[in-house]
Amino acid sequence: MIDNKQKYTDFIKTEAKRLGFLSCGISKAGFLEEEAPRLERWLKENKNGQMQYMENHFDKRLNPTLLVDGAKSVISLLLNYYPEATQVEESYKISKYAYGMDYHFVIKEKLKELLHSMQSTIGEVGGRAFVDSAPVLDKAWAAKSGLGWIGKHSNLLSKQVGSFFFICELIVDVDLEYDTVTTDHCGSCTACIDACPTEAIVEPYVVDGSKCISYFTIELKDNLPQDMKGKFDDWAFGCDVCQNVCPWNRFSKPHSEPLFNPHPDLLSMTKKDWEEITEDTFRAVFKKSAVKRTKFEGLKRNIDFLKE
């Protein structure tokens, strides 16, 4: 007879697949012992720049049982966002993850449905869904759940599909079968370190967040630092350089989520179009996109910085 743990685990993984997730891995909820000193050191060295929120809820970041009462399992899921087509050559660039609808909304709906299916089939399941908007170390849990390894660029990598995917979690109060950690396959490759335009990957597996183009173009609210002029490689929102050069991303396949398809005008926008963008166009093209995080003024600031 198959025990309930195995039965529930199989059910969850089948449901995750039905909802369009790339993969699903499960870990025992508990304190992230290895990550604690790393996170502490990273914060102490101010590698979070002005991302003060990274300093909040230190204990909760490392222990999901403080986020969800009676938490027993962390279900980690990956959702592909690799696009079929990319922007035209002569353009200011935005990260591929922001081409379509803001992923927070898309993923939250899927996670709600997964939790609802679990409650209908398993019975009383208490839990919460997390999509990088709460103090959860997504990459650490995904790696712990066997979904990949954390690469030298500090992103999660999978041999099958590379790294162009979102990571999210359901933390639940149910005992499940747990997956095992996979091995690191970066080897002696340093493609990401060599290619980073601002030298933000300060050593293998360590990114100085305060030097990253994504940080400058999205998180930093002040003026962009003059000593970074000419180093942004035409990135106006986010940056994909370390992922673009990673050999494992040759295995990326286009996603099949219609909501992640870009606004028809986005891919054909030239530098001139970006420079002349009006607030109305911004609202139309990025109506439901993550690009709205920078607001119109923020995007204009980034473009002005690139063209000067």
C-alpha positions in Angstrom: 0.0 0.0 0.0 1.3 3.5 -0.9 1.5 5.6 2.2 -0.3 9.0 2.4 2.9 11.0 2.2 3.9 9.4 -1.1 0.3 9.7 -2.4 0.0 13.4 -1.5 3.5 14.1 -2.9 2.6 12.5 -6.2 -0.7 14.3 -6.4 1.0 17.7 -5.8 3.6 17.1 -8.5 1.0 16.0 -11.0 -1.1 19.1 -10.2 1.9 21.4 -10.5 2.6 20.0 -14.0 -1.1 20.5 -15.0 -0.9 24.1 -13.9 2.1 24.7 -16.2 5.0 24.7 -13.7 8.3 23.5 -15.1 9.1 21.5 -12.0 8.3 21.0 -8.4 10.6 19.9 -5.5 9.8 19.5 -1.8 11.9 20.1 1.3 11.4 19.7 5.0 10.6 23.1 6.6 13.2 24.2 9.0 16.1 26.5 9.8 18.5 27.2 6.8 21.7 26.6 8.7 24.2 27.0 5.8 22.5 30.2 4.5 22.5 32.0 7.9 26.2 33.0 8.1 26.2 33.8 4.3 23.2 36.1 4.5 24.6 37.8 7.7 28.0 38.5 6.0 26.3 39.7 2.8 24.2 42.2 4.7 27.2 43.3 7.0 29.2 44.1 3.8 26.2 46.3 2.6 25.9 44.2 -0.6 22.2 45.0 -0.4 22.8 48.7 -1.2 19.6 50.6 -0.5 17.5 47.5 -0.4 16.9 47.9 3.3 14.0 45.4 3.2 16.6 42.7 2.9 17.6 43.4 6.5 14.1 43.0 7.8 12.8 39.7 9.2 16.2 38.1 9.3 14.9 35.1 11.4 11.9 34.6 9.2 14.1 34.6 6.1 15.9 31.6 7.4 13.1 29.7 9.1 9.7 29.2 7.3 8.2 27.8 10.5 8.1 31.4 11.7 6.1 32.4 8.6 3.5 29.6 8.7 2.2 28.0 11.8 3.0 24.3 12.0 4.9 24.4 8.7 6.3 21.0 7.8 7.1 21.2 4.1 8.3 23.8 1.6 7.0 23.1 -1.9 9.2 24.9 -4.5 8.1 25.5 -8.0 9.6 26.9 -11.2 7.7 28.6 -14.0 9.4 29.3 -17.3 9.4 32.8 -18.8 11.9 32.4 -21.6 10.3 34.3 -24.6 9.9 33.0 -28.2 11.1 36.3 -29.6 13.3 39.1 -28.2 13.7 42.8 -28.7 15.2 44.2 -31.9 19.0 44.7 -32.0 19.1 48.6 -31.8 17.1 49.1 -28.7 17.3 49.8 -25.0 16.8 46.5 -23.3 14.5 45.2 -20.6 14.9 41.9 -18.8 13.0 39.1 -20.4 11.1 38.4 -17.2 9.3 41.7 -17.6 8.1 41.2 -21.2 4.6 40.1 -20.3 2.2 40.5 -17.4 3.7 41.0 -13.9 4.6 37.5 -12.8 3.4 38.1 -9.2 -0.2 38.0 -10.4 0.2 35.1 -12.7 2.0 32.9 -10.2 -0.2 33.8 -7.2 -3.3 32.6 -9.1 -1.6 29.3 -10.0 -0.4 28.8 -6.4 -3.9 29.5 -5.1 -5.3 26.9 -7.4 -2.7 24.4 -6.3 -3.4 25.0 -2.6 -7.1 24.7 -3.3 -6.6 21.4 -5.1 -4.6 20.1 -2.2 -7.3 21.1 0.3 -10.0 19.4 -1.9 -8.0 16.2 -2.2 -5.9 15.9 1.0 -8.3 17.6 3.4 -7.4 20.3 5.8 -4.2 21.9 4.6 -2.9 25.1 6.1 -0.4 27.1 4.1 0.8 30.3 2.4 1.9 31.1 -1.1 5.1 33.1 -1.7 6.2 34.9 -4.9 9.4 36.8 -4.0 7.4 39.4 -2.1 8.0 38.0 1.4 11.1 37.1 3.4 11.7 33.7 1.9 15.1 32.6 0.4 13.6 31.2 -2.8 16.8 30.1 -4.4 18.0 28.3 -1.3 14.8 26.4 -1.0 14.6 25.5 -4.7 18.2 24.1 -4.5 17.4 22.2 -1.3 14.4 20.7 -3.1 16.6 19.4 -5.9 15.4 21.8 -8.6 18.9 22.9 -9.5 22.0 24.4 -8.1 22.9 28.0 -7.3 25.3 29.1 -10.1 28.3 31.4 -9.9 26.0 34.3 -10.8 23.9 33.4 -7.8 20.8 32.4 -9.9 19.3 28.9 -9.7 20.5 26.7 -12.6 19.0 23.5 -14.0 20.8 21.2 -16.5 17.5 20.7 -18.3 16.3 24.3 -18.8 19.0 26.8 -17.7 17.8 29.7 -15.5 15.1 31.7 -17.2 12.3 30.8 -14.8 10.5 32.3 -11.7 10.8 30.5 -8.4 7.9 30.4 -5.9 6.8 28.4 -2.9 3.9 27.0 -1.0 4.8 26.5 2.7 2.3 24.0 4.1 1.6 22.1 7.4 1.6 18.6 5.8 4.3 16.0 5.9 5.5 15.0 2.4 8.2 13.0 0.7 11.3 15.2 0.4 13.7 15.5 -2.5 17.4 15.5 -2.4 19.9 18.2 -3.4 21.5 18.1 -6.8 25.1 18.7 -7.6 26.8 21.9 -8.9 27.6 21.8 -12.6 29.3 25.2 -13.1 32.7 23.5 -13.2 35.6 25.9 -14.2 33.3 28.1 -16.3 33.5 31.9 -15.5 31.4 33.2 -18.4 29.0 35.1 -16.1 31.8 36.7 -14.0 33.7 37.7 -17.1 30.7 39.2 -18.9 29.1 41.3 -16.0 29.4 44.9 -17.3 29.6 46.4 -13.8 31.7 43.6 -12.2 28.9 42.9 -9.7 29.9 39.2 -9.4 32.7 39.9 -7.0 33.7 36.3 -6.6 32.1 33.0 -7.7 28.6 32.7 -6.1 28.7 36.2 -4.6 26.9 39.1 -6.2 27.3 42.6 -4.8 23.7 43.7 -5.2 24.7 47.3 -4.9 26.7 47.0 -8.2 24.2 45.1 -10.2 22.5 46.8 -13.2 19.1 45.4 -12.1 19.6 47.2 -8.7 20.5 50.5 -10.4 17.6 50.4 -12.9 14.9 49.1 -10.6 15.7 49.4 -6.9 17.8 52.6 -6.7 15.6 55.7 -6.2 18.5 58.2 -6.2 20.4 59.5 -9.2 22.4 56.9 -11.0 26.1 57.1 -10.1 28.3 58.9 -12.6 31.1 56.3 -12.3 28.8 53.8 -13.9 28.3 55.8 -17.0 28.8 53.8 -20.2 28.7 50.5 -18.3 25.0 49.6 -18.5 25.2 48.0 -21.9 21.9 49.6 -22.9 19.9 48.0 -20.2 17.0 50.2 -19.2 15.2 47.8 -16.8 16.9 44.9 -15.2 19.8 43.0 -16.9 20.1 39.5 -18.3 23.8 39.5 -19.2 24.9 36.8 -16.7 22.1 34.5 -17.9 22.5 35.2 -21.6 26.1 34.1 -21.5 25.5 31.0 -19.4 26.1 27.8 -21.4 23.3 26.0 -19.6 20.8 28.5 -21.1 21.3 27.0 -24.6 18.7 24.5 -23.3 16.1 27.2 -22.6 12.8 26.6 -24.4 10.0 29.2 -25.0 7.4 29.3 -22.3 3.7 28.4 -23.0 2.1 31.0 -20.8 0.0 33.4 -22.9 0.1 36.0 -20.1 3.9 36.3 -20.4 3.6 37.3 -24.1 4.8 40.9 -24.6 2.7 43.8 -25.8 2.9 43.7 -29.6 4.7 47.1 -29.7 7.4 46.2 -27.2 9.7 44.0 -29.3 9.9 46.4 -32.2 10.7 49.6 -30.1 13.9 51.2 -31.3 16.1 53.5 -29.2 14.3 56.5 -30.7 11.0 55.1 -29.6 12.3 54.6 -26.1 13.7 58.1 -26.0 10.4 59.6 -27.1 8.2 57.4 -25.0 5.2 59.3 -23.5 3.4 58.5 -20.3 0.4 57.3 -22.3 2.6 54.9 -24.3 4.3 53.7 -21.1 0.9 53.0 -19.6 -0.3 51.1 -22.7 2.7 49.0 -23.3 3.5 48.2 -19.6 -0.1 48.2 -18.3 0.3 45.0 -16.3 4.1 44.6 -16.6 6.7 44.5 -13.8 8.3 47.5 -15.6 5.7 49.6 -13.8 7.9 49.2 -10.7 10.2 51.9 -11.9 7.3 54.2 -12.8 7.5 56.4 -15.9 9.9 58.8 -14.3 12.3 56.0 -13.3 12.3 54.6 -16.8 13.0 58.0 -18.3 15.8 58.5 -15.8 17.4 55.2 -16.9 17.0 56.0 -20.6 18.5 59.5 -20.2 21.4 58.0 -18.4 22.0 55.6 -21.2 21.8 58.1 -24.0 23.9 61.0 -22.5 
